[in-house]
Amino acid sequence: MGWHGALTADTEWSGEVLVDGDLLIPQGKLLRIHAGTKVRFAPKPAWSCAVFRSAPEGWPIETTRRELCDIVVQGRLEILGAVGASISLGTPEEPWGGLCFLGQGRGRLRQVRIAGARETSLQALDDARIDCVGCLMRDSEKGLWAMGLARVRFISGEIAAERWGAICCEGSQVRLERSLLRGGEQGCSASGWSLVDLTGCRFEGQTESAVCALDHGWVRMTDCVSSIPPTRLNQARIDALNASTL
């Protein structure tokens, strides 16, 4: 039997888990996933919900994929893997919708491998707060997308997205430390009064830009290495200390 719908009580997962529809963690509820757990997603959801965000252009944009299984977090999600006992969310062979935090959603992610999310591995909207340590995101179009008042910390991990590694916009803040952003068109970007703070990060294999700041975005780089120089457009700001280009 699979999991779908809104959680009605605090819940813990271990072993092998099947998500067969959108899973909603409401405000006030907790989902804790224990070390070594493998979470798989059904190809078609038995139940789905729609999550929209406002756009600067004035119309709503749907952030979940109704044809795929999503995990939507308004409460708390704790994914507590460990070195040698990581947690896997999805596989490259089984597409799913990804993690979406919104409202007052809170996340603590440790040693988790997120794979196969078709569009975005991890979205942080509204006033979400997410803390990631030792996490790997791969096989999605976008790795991390933060917007609004969201705050994300990503430490000692890797993002290997097909197009964009980390996108920070609309006033959000993302901090990446000692992490690798690999492949795709663009490593990370900041726009719309948002901030990306990079410390000890490495960028490899991007085809267009490793780091881009545009439209009043701000990027701070300390002790970073990239294969392509940073790009700055439209009243944006890039501060680089001990940043080098291979």
Number of C-alpha atoms within 10 A of each C-alpha: 7 12 17 20 18 14 17 12 12 13 13 12 15 14 12 11 17 15 23 23 26 29 22 22 25 20 16 13 18 22 21 16 22 20 22 20 21 21 19 20 26 18 15 16 21 17 16 21 17 12 15 13 16 13 11 9 6 7 9 12 11 11 18 25 21 19 16 24 30 27 21 26 27 22 23 24 24 18 25 20 23 15 12 9 14 21 27 21 23 23 19 14 9 15 22 34 26 27 22 23 27 24 18 18 25 22 22 16 20 24 24 27 21 25 25 23 30 20 21 28 28 22 25 29 24 21 18 27 22 22 16 20 20 20 21 22 25 24 23 28 19 27 31 24 24 26 25 23 18 28 23 23 16 22 21 17 22 24 28 25 27 20 20 27 33 25 24 30 25 22 20 28 24 26 17 23 20 17 23 24 27 22 20 22 17 27 33 24 27 32 27 20 20 28 26 28 17 24 20 18 22 23 25 19 18 22 14 15 21 29 25 25 28 22 17 20 27 25 27 17 22 17 16 22 21 22 16 20 16 20 16 20 14 11 12 20 22 20 11 15 11 10 19 16 13 9
